[in-house]
């Protein structure tokens, strides 16, 4: 696996290097309409400079204003299903898998 510093890792994201999610669990951030607006990656190895990498902020993606799995949560809320808020996208994946 390529060893890089945290700064170098984020620079790979900004320069759209297609290998920036290598050796990571890839997730897709979607808008309310279900369109992919960003990507995230969780390291699979323990000793990596950055445990999580995310797409940079764009006009469509603002990390602090985007909820992971929002389109599915919105559909569930419209049906009257209960919603549970958790901190990160790995937590969301774990909760959905447990249902």
VMD Tcl script that draws the C-alpha trace (Angstrom):
set ca {
  {0.00 0.00 0.00}
  {1.24 3.49 -0.85}
  {2.30 5.39 2.28}
  {1.48 9.11 2.21}
  {1.15 11.92 4.71}
  {-2.30 13.22 5.64}
  {-1.69 16.36 3.55}
  {-0.60 14.27 0.56}
  {-3.69 12.08 0.96}
  {-6.04 15.06 0.82}
  {-4.09 16.50 -2.11}
  {-4.81 13.27 -4.02}
  {-8.53 13.90 -3.43}
  {-8.32 17.47 -4.67}
  {-6.45 16.47 -7.84}
  {-9.03 13.75 -8.66}
  {-6.48 10.93 -8.56}
  {-8.52 7.82 -9.41}
  {-6.55 5.76 -6.85}
  {-7.42 7.92 -3.83}
  {-9.89 5.32 -2.54}
  {-7.60 2.31 -3.04}
  {-7.56 0.04 0.01}
  {-10.65 1.79 1.43}
  {-14.32 0.97 1.86}
  {-15.92 3.35 -0.64}
  {-19.18 5.13 0.10}
  {-21.25 7.43 -2.06}
  {-22.82 10.58 -0.69}
  {-26.17 11.23 -2.36}
  {-28.46 14.24 -2.58}
  {-32.13 14.23 -1.58}
  {-32.86 13.17 -5.15}
  {-30.55 10.18 -4.82}
  {-27.85 11.56 -7.12}
  {-24.20 10.92 -6.21}
  {-22.63 14.20 -5.10}
  {-19.45 13.01 -3.33}
  {-17.43 10.00 -2.22}
  {-15.96 8.88 1.06}
  {-13.50 6.19 1.98}
  {-12.80 4.37 5.26}
  {-9.34 2.83 5.58}
  {-9.23 -0.97 5.73}
  {-5.78 -1.02 7.36}
  {-5.05 0.16 10.92}
  {-1.83 2.09 10.32}
  {-2.76 4.70 7.71}
  {-2.24 8.47 7.87}
  {-5.94 9.28 7.40}
  {-8.64 6.90 8.64}
  {-11.32 8.65 6.55}
  {-11.03 10.51 3.25}
  {-13.88 12.47 1.70}
  {-14.46 14.37 -1.50}
  {-13.62 18.06 -1.21}
  {-16.37 20.64 -0.74}
  {-18.11 21.55 -3.99}
  {-21.18 23.59 -4.96}
  {-23.19 20.34 -4.62}
  {-21.49 18.86 -1.55}
  {-21.05 20.52 1.84}
  {-19.95 17.89 4.36}
  {-21.49 19.72 7.33}
  {-24.82 20.14 5.56}
  {-25.19 16.69 3.98}
  {-26.67 13.70 5.76}
  {-25.52 10.27 4.62}
  {-28.44 8.14 3.35}
  {-30.78 11.15 3.43}
  {-32.85 10.04 0.41}
  {-33.70 6.69 2.03}
  {-34.32 8.32 5.41}
  {-36.65 10.87 3.82}
  {-38.64 8.13 2.08}
  {-38.92 6.21 5.37}
  {-40.07 9.34 7.22}
  {-42.79 9.95 4.61}
  {-44.07 6.42 5.27}
  {-44.13 7.13 9.01}
  {-41.22 4.85 9.85}
  {-39.08 5.82 12.86}
  {-35.72 7.49 12.18}
  {-32.50 7.07 14.15}
  {-29.68 9.61 13.80}
  {-26.10 8.38 14.15}
  {-22.76 10.14 13.75}
  {-21.01 8.78 10.66}
  {-21.63 6.86 7.48}
  {-20.08 3.68 8.87}
  {-22.59 3.92 11.73}
  {-25.43 4.31 9.21}
  {-24.24 1.26 7.28}
  {-24.06 -0.73 10.54}
  {-27.58 0.33 11.57}
  {-29.09 -0.54 8.19}
  {-27.29 -3.90 8.17}
  {-28.65 -4.66 11.67}
  {-32.27 -4.14 10.63}
}
mol new
graphics top color blue
foreach p $ca { graphics top sphere $p radius 0.5 }
foreach p [lrange $ca 0 end-1] q [lrange $ca 1 end] { graphics top cylinder $p $q radius 0.2 }
display resetview
